[in-house]
Amino acid sequence: MTEPVPHWRRHAFNVAAMRDLARAKLPRPIFDFADGGAEDERTLRRNESAFADVDLLPRPLNGAATRDLSIELFGRKLRLPVIVGPTGLGGLFWPDGERCAARAAAAAGTAYCLSHGSVCTLEQLAETGISPRWMQVFIYRDRGFTTELTERAAKANYDALVLTTDNQMLGNRERDLRNGFTIPPRFGLNGLAAMALKADWLWRMRNDLKRITFGNYLRPGESTDIKSLAGRMAALLDPSMSWTDVADLRKLWTKPLILKGILHPDEAKMAVEHGVDALIVSNHGGRQLDGAASSLDALPAILDAVGGRVPVLIDGGIRRGADVVKALALGAKACLIGRPQLWGVAVAGEAGVARVIEIYRQEIDRAMGLCGVTSLDQIDKSLLLTKRIGPSA
Ligand SMILES: Cc1cc2nc3c(=O)[nH]c(=O)nc-3n(C[C@H](O)[C@H](O)[C@H](O)COP(=O)(O)O)c2cc1C
């Protein structure tokens, strides 16, 4: 007998629908924690709307009966150019949320990046055996702690290290202020009422809520209290971070090193000069500096500055397969998704993330077929009519 299709699955026909499903399932403060951006959320909105300013010029007569969505990155084949990006507190959305998402990514044949702020530890994620797995870190005031995390990632056999550069001071996320949501999650009366209204989530999380913590920051014998850990984490981040730190990390980490949070072409050039292996053009999904350029708007100048010396990846506002095709047509190697995978986790754990990745796969495949391209290396500027970026090459 075939299993009945779950209710959510019938409705999860695109990423926006997955967001709606997540909104219906999660307590408001938790939904907003993931969904929101900094201040007036201009950068958040622009991340998405920038894709509407880039138009595709299809050539269906090229014939594209079969399409190959795979790419090669750091010598590994990925089955599609969509990677699951690092998002903190994944385990707040679903029990063991990070490992669910990682399994879904691996099953789909793509990479998963664990956040510094995951609920599970980086060792627990590694125990799943999923690969490629990337680890995201920061530069801490105590440089010894950056070293410690990096060495732990090396010992746990992570395939790449991602240094996020745009989070040394926490962005001003006003939805969280309005909802009384803080990191660590603490709920006022309204928050508690919102939680109680979402009985499914509350029931599912009943055992895990007590254990929500920043797993990677725990030290033997220290308090597991997320409140003291979050305080320590915020105090740990160092806004005086500089290129010396990148150079030090480069010496310490021998596998691929990726810089995430690059928007300025000068920084992109410097990164390449410091021996970085790839860049992620990103503004942290509009969660940090409101008013920062959207990732897609920043991409062309960065590609010019890099001149093909290292792969350039992008995240922020990628909600459709056609968005991925547009980013690749401009010259990006691959895209990362942040919120969409969290919406998937919130809706159905591993199956939800699997569905989100499948939506991108189907949409990219369809867009390629309609454009008349059979492989990703055929996607270039000749596929674009852009109003702002100028005529195609
Ligand atoms: C809830 C949440 C938590 C995040 N945590 C991290 C993090 O710990 N480290 C990091 O580098 N980026 C983090 N990000 C940023 C994402 O990696 C990514 O840059 C961004 O979400 C991409 O935009 P998108 O959500 O529009 O796809 C987080 C994003 C969200 C939504």
The ligand as a MOL file (V3000), in Angstrom:
LIG
                    3D

  0  0  0     0  0            999 V3000
M  V30 BEGIN CTAB
M  V30 COUNTS 31 33 0 0 0
M  V30 BEGIN ATOM
M  V30 1 C 17.7310 32.3040 11.3180 0
M  V30 2 C 19.0140 32.5640 10.5940 0
M  V30 3 C 20.2110 32.2910 11.2320 0
M  V30 4 C 21.4320 32.5300 10.5740 0
M  V30 5 N 22.6050 32.1950 11.2040 0
M  V30 6 C 23.7790 32.3490 10.5440 0
M  V30 7 C 24.9900 31.9190 11.1300 0
M  V30 8 O 25.0110 31.3910 12.2380 0
M  V30 9 N 26.1390 32.1090 10.4290 0
M  V30 10 C 26.1520 32.6690 9.1810 0
M  V30 11 O 27.2010 32.8190 8.5850 0
M  V30 12 N 25.0080 33.0650 8.5950 0
M  V30 13 C 23.8260 32.9090 9.2400 0
M  V30 14 N 22.6630 33.2940 8.6370 0
M  V30 15 C 22.7120 33.8730 7.2850 0
M  V30 16 C 22.5800 32.7860 6.2210 0
M  V30 17 O 23.6960 31.9420 6.1900 0
M  V30 18 C 22.4350 33.4010 4.8180 0
M  V30 19 O 23.4950 34.2950 4.5920 0
M  V30 20 C 21.1240 34.0990 4.5630 0
M  V30 21 O 20.0740 33.5260 5.2980 0
M  V30 22 C 20.8220 34.0320 3.0730 0
M  V30 23 O 19.6750 34.6610 2.7560 0
M  V30 24 P 18.2550 33.9130 2.5290 0
M  V30 25 O 17.7510 33.6200 3.9130 0
M  V30 26 O 17.4750 34.9600 1.8300 0
M  V30 27 O 18.5040 32.6790 1.7150 0
M  V30 28 C 21.4360 33.0720 9.2770 0
M  V30 29 C 20.2180 33.3290 8.6320 0
M  V30 30 C 19.0260 33.0760 9.2670 0
M  V30 31 C 17.7410 33.3500 8.5390 0
M  V30 END ATOM
M  V30 BEGIN BOND
M  V30 1 1 1 2
M  V30 2 1 2 3
M  V30 3 2 2 30
M  V30 4 2 3 4
M  V30 5 1 4 5
M  V30 6 1 4 28
M  V30 7 2 5 6
M  V30 8 1 6 7
M  V30 9 1 6 13
M  V30 10 2 7 8
M  V30 11 1 7 9
M  V30 12 1 9 10
M  V30 13 2 10 11
M  V30 14 1 10 12
M  V30 15 2 12 13
M  V30 16 1 13 14
M  V30 17 1 14 15
M  V30 18 1 14 28
M  V30 19 1 15 16
M  V30 20 1 16 17
M  V30 21 1 16 18
M  V30 22 1 18 19
M  V30 23 1 18 20
M  V30 24 1 20 21
M  V30 25 1 20 22
M  V30 26 1 22 23
M  V30 27 1 23 24
M  V30 28 2 24 25
M  V30 29 1 24 26
M  V30 30 1 24 27
M  V30 31 2 28 29
M  V30 32 1 29 30
M  V30 33 1 30 31
M  V30 END BOND
M  V30 END CTAB
M  END
